[in-house]
Amino acid sequence: MKVLMLNGSPRPQGNTFTALSEMEKVFQAEGMETELVHVGNRDIRGCVACGGCAKLGRCAFDDIVNELAPKFEACDGLVVGSPVYFASANATLVALMTRLFYSTPFSKSMKVGAAVVAARRGGLSATFDELNKFFTISGMPVASSQYWNSVHGRVPGEAAQDAEGMQTMRTLARNMTFLMRSIELGREKYGLPEKEEPQRTNFIR
């Protein structure tokens, strides 16, 4: 089984990386195939609502979003990590996620999602909620841990001293592994849940 991990911090070895690396150790010990991609330092523009993806089957801006699309399609689980900026995720990561989720035509249903956030002190819960919304609008089960998926640290690597945070990351990885395996077994025995044709309405009719 495959887990795609996105590091949304501009710092390649910062506290977001520390948290994701702690998860990656567990995934690999459990026999999961992992790929950790550093995206937070890339030049990624936001969606401009051009509608090009509906015609092309990919984003009209040919950058890392289109590079990640086949990796996202092939994975069983997606972990997205971000530092906290003004109680929000890194804008570069949000731009990537918006375009990646919107421009890809394949179903994300039953891929397992997990958000991980890192901060010196506050804004973690708001950022955690922001990232989880990408999963929950896409039919993706969300993996949880023993606490909200967060670590604390100021200087790069300091999160390794957050004993509870590191334990939360390990528990999250184990729970996510169990959930991915359970979904795979359910898919083999029962198939995926039936899907209805989407009903697209607005607020007046």
Disulfide bonds with the S-S distance in Angstrom:
none
